[in-house]
Amino acid sequence: MVVVAKTFSMKVGPRFFSDVSAELRKCTALISGYGKQRDVWRAIDVLTSLREKGFQPNVVVCSALIHACGTGRQWRRALSLLADMQEEYLHPNLITYNSSISACEKSQQWAPALQVLHTIRQRTFRPDLTTYNAVLSALTTSHRWAQSHAMLDE
């Protein structure tokens, strides 16, 4: 079996995948822990360290970091990470998008939250209750009553 990274390829066996999986789980746990402490920069350092070790982050790691950015009120960084994922051919899932909207909501950034909702609708995802709650919260905390009512009418 051959795994191709950005700059090299190598033959690997089942142990390699076990090590990769363990490393990704460890990084996700660290990022989540730093997120709970609102220490976004240490969470970002974990991702940087992961890449320096030659590992490619997966959707779960990136989603955890986006969530940590939201907890630390770093909505721009969260949206930047979402964009980076797409550039790196990682496919965000609904949890990733919801975490991005939540990051915007926590910083009362209603317009970017609506943009992420628009992106979800363009993809094959169907927004769920979590999606709508976060967008509505962003709208109402920003006193965007007309948009809130319009969303409820959809």
C-alpha positions in Angstrom: 0.0 0.0 0.0 1.3 3.5 -0.9 0.4 6.8 0.9 1.3 10.0 -1.0 2.0 13.1 1.0 2.6 16.6 -0.5 6.3 16.0 -1.1 7.0 12.3 -0.8 5.6 8.8 -1.0 6.4 5.8 1.0 5.3 2.2 1.5 3.4 1.7 4.7 1.7 -1.0 6.6 -1.2 -1.3 9.0 1.0 0.0 11.9 1.6 3.2 10.1 -2.2 3.9 9.9 -2.6 3.0 13.5 0.1 5.5 14.4 -1.5 8.2 12.2 -4.9 7.5 13.8 -3.5 7.7 17.3 -1.6 11.0 16.5 -4.8 12.6 15.0 -6.9 11.5 18.1 -4.2 12.9 20.4 -4.2 16.3 18.5 -8.0 16.5 18.5 -8.0 15.9 22.3 -5.4 18.6 22.8 -7.1 21.1 20.6 -10.4 20.4 22.3 -8.8 20.9 25.7 -7.2 24.2 24.7 -10.5 25.3 23.2 -12.2 24.7 26.5 -9.6 26.9 28.1 -10.1 29.5 25.4 -6.4 29.2 24.5 -6.8 29.4 20.7 -3.2 30.1 20.0 -2.0 26.9 21.7 -4.7 25.0 19.9 -3.4 26.4 16.6 0.1 25.4 17.7 -1.1 21.8 18.0 -2.1 21.9 14.3 1.2 23.5 13.3 3.1 20.8 15.2 1.0 18.1 13.6 1.9 19.4 10.1 5.6 19.8 11.1 5.6 16.1 12.0 4.5 15.4 8.4 0.9 14.5 9.3 -2.1 15.8 7.3 -4.9 17.0 9.6 -8.3 15.4 9.0 -11.8 16.9 9.1 -12.2 16.0 12.8 -9.0 17.8 13.8 -9.9 20.9 11.8 -13.5 20.9 13.1 -12.1 20.8 16.7 -9.8 23.8 15.9 -12.7 25.7 14.3 -14.8 25.1 17.5 -11.8 26.2 19.7 -11.6 29.4 17.6 -15.3 30.0 18.2 -14.9 29.5 22.0 -12.0 32.0 21.9 -14.1 34.4 19.9 -11.7 34.2 16.9 -14.4 34.0 14.2 -12.1 35.3 11.4 -9.6 32.6 12.2 -12.4 30.0 12.2 -13.5 31.0 8.8 -9.9 31.1 7.5 -9.5 27.5 8.7 -12.7 26.6 6.9 -11.3 28.1 3.7 -7.9 26.4 4.2 -9.7 23.0 4.5 -11.2 23.4 1.1 -7.9 24.5 -0.4 -6.3 21.4 1.1 -9.1 19.2 -0.4 -10.5 18.3 3.0 -14.3 18.2 2.7 -15.9 20.0 5.7 -19.0 18.2 7.1 -22.1 19.7 8.7 -20.4 19.7 12.1 -17.5 21.8 10.6 -20.0 24.3 9.1 -22.0 24.5 12.3 -18.8 25.2 14.3 -18.0 28.0 11.9 -21.4 29.5 12.2 -21.2 29.2 16.0 -17.9 31.0 15.9 -19.5 33.8 14.1 -22.5 33.8 16.4 -20.3 34.0 19.6 -18.7 37.2 18.2 -22.1 38.6 17.0 -21.0 38.4 13.3 -24.4 37.8 11.6 -23.3 38.4 8.0 -20.5 35.8 7.9 -22.9 33.4 9.7 -25.4 33.9 6.9 -22.7 33.4 4.3 -21.7 30.0 5.8 -25.4 29.1 5.8 -25.6 30.0 2.2 -22.5 27.8 1.5 -24.2 24.9 3.3 -27.2 25.2 1.1 -25.0 25.2 -2.0 -23.4 22.0 -0.9 -25.2 18.7 -0.5 -25.8 19.3 3.2 -29.1 20.1 4.7 -29.0 22.6 7.6 -30.1 21.1 10.9 -31.6 22.6 14.1 -28.1 23.4 15.4 -27.4 25.3 12.2 -30.5 27.4 12.4 -30.2 28.0 16.1 -26.7 29.4 15.7 -27.7 31.6 12.8 -30.8 32.9 14.5 -28.8 33.6 17.6 -26.2 35.6 15.6 -29.1 37.6 14.0 -31.0 38.3 17.2 -27.9 39.3 19.3 -27.1 41.8 16.5 -30.7 43.1 16.5 -31.4 41.9 12.9 -35.0 41.2 13.6 -36.2 41.3 9.9 -33.6 38.7 8.9 -34.6 36.6 11.9 -38.3 36.6 11.0 -37.5 35.9 7.4 -35.5 32.8 8.4 -38.3 31.6 10.6 -40.7 31.9 7.6 -38.5 29.7 5.4 
